[in-house]
Amino acid sequence: MLFGLFGKLSFKGGVHPPHHKHSTQSVPIQELPPPPALVIPLSQHLGAPAAAVVKKGDQVKIGQVLAEAGGFVSAPVHASVSGKVTGVGASPHPSGKHVTAVEIENDTTDARVDFSGINWREDAPQAIVNRIADAGIVGMGGASFPSHVKLSPPSNKPIDTLILNGAECEPYLTADHRIMLEQTDAIILGMQILKKALNAHRVFIGIEDNKPDAIAKLEEAIRAGSYENTSVARLRAKYPQGGEKQLIQAVTRRQVPSGGLPMDVGCVVHNVGTALAVWDAVINGVPLYQRVVTVTGPTVGKPSNLLVRIGTPVRSVLEHCETDLDRTKKVIMGGPMMGLALPEIDAPVVKSTSGILALDTTTPAVRAHDCISCGNCVKACPIHLMPSVLGKLVDREMYDDADRYNVLDCIECGSCAYVCPSKINLVHFMKLGKYHVTAARKAARKKQ
């Protein structure tokens, strides 16, 4: 047993923003009644969009496939209510783009397709992976990468370590905290299913030390089940502790190489919410059509952790939580560090929506000053880049040099901008540099 071996683990770099979790960390999860109409995007994951298999006028049931995966790196999309398809077409997306979506008029009957699980203990690992793919499960921590792809490493990259990510390092968010407390046994079983799918030897559950109740609950579950080579890794609360590479470094001391993936060092990381979704899909046969969302912020009258159907308009969620929309100046999907500022609150909740944050102020326009070479950004960068240098290179359109300084390794966590005394929008320069370097590499490949 690896249980109990660890103190507080961490990584080099990072920042310490205020946690702001007090409003919802003790609030139990409640189910949000689905609205009269939902808009379910077909692009809710990294990779190819799903392809619609329903049309206007079709009747659908909860769990019915609305769109099939558009390739290996893709995921199907399922109905989250029963009712009538009222349209298939372009609709607002949290990203600010308009993407193809299926609109459903809720008939309020909650009629479901027949769900059935599989015998995962007897079935081959590939059967588990196939079930996870069919269920449309993606990374629930915000990355939304199709989970079955992570469970399909090439034969020359064996996986010995599975890490469940329960860090939840973003300020305000408590959805993962609550499911670890309220769905402990399901998460543990989902963990065992993932372990078998990967043929992993050991499992760590990484949890920050600002969640002592979750640590205790999971440690007790591991002890009671006598799970071999399984332990809770107690992490020092620091942002971005939940980043894949940072979590791997903290827990295993392995360093994912520049341009590499966790599988290059024998690791796979899945969010605790993903483990919960895997449990539901494999044991009960239920696809991913709802998720837990933290709803909080200064203008939210009733901060909550809600079980929300995919496709529910953000406006409906905010209204349910008694949000003062007149005072609300900005709504962020996700956390304040890496979340998306929504251009409109009628955009829907999607598979990666971990939180909805309603703010009563907008960030004032601050004039950036010249870099003073203080080195704060270099110390804060969890990837060990030189953000100040990269910012200058991108500003001068020296993209080849930015490539040599590994701009593509940037995870856009915002730590550099958070500590910059000159208020330079370093994340903007990182994103711009990554865009141009990626475009240049694609152009070079086409010429070959």
PyMOL commands that set and color helices and strands:
alter all, ss='L'
color gray80, all
select helices_A, chain A and resi 125-134+147-150+175-182+184-198+212-225+244-252+262-265+272-284+314-320+376-380+387-395+399-404+407-409+415-419+426-447
alter helices_A, ss='H'
color red, helices_A
select strands_A, chain A and resi 29-31+37-41+51-52+59-60+65-68+77-78+83-92+98-106+161-165+202-208+230-235+267-271+290-296+304-309+330-333+340-341+355-359
alter strands_A, ss='S'
color yellow, strands_A
deselect
rebuild
show_as cartoon
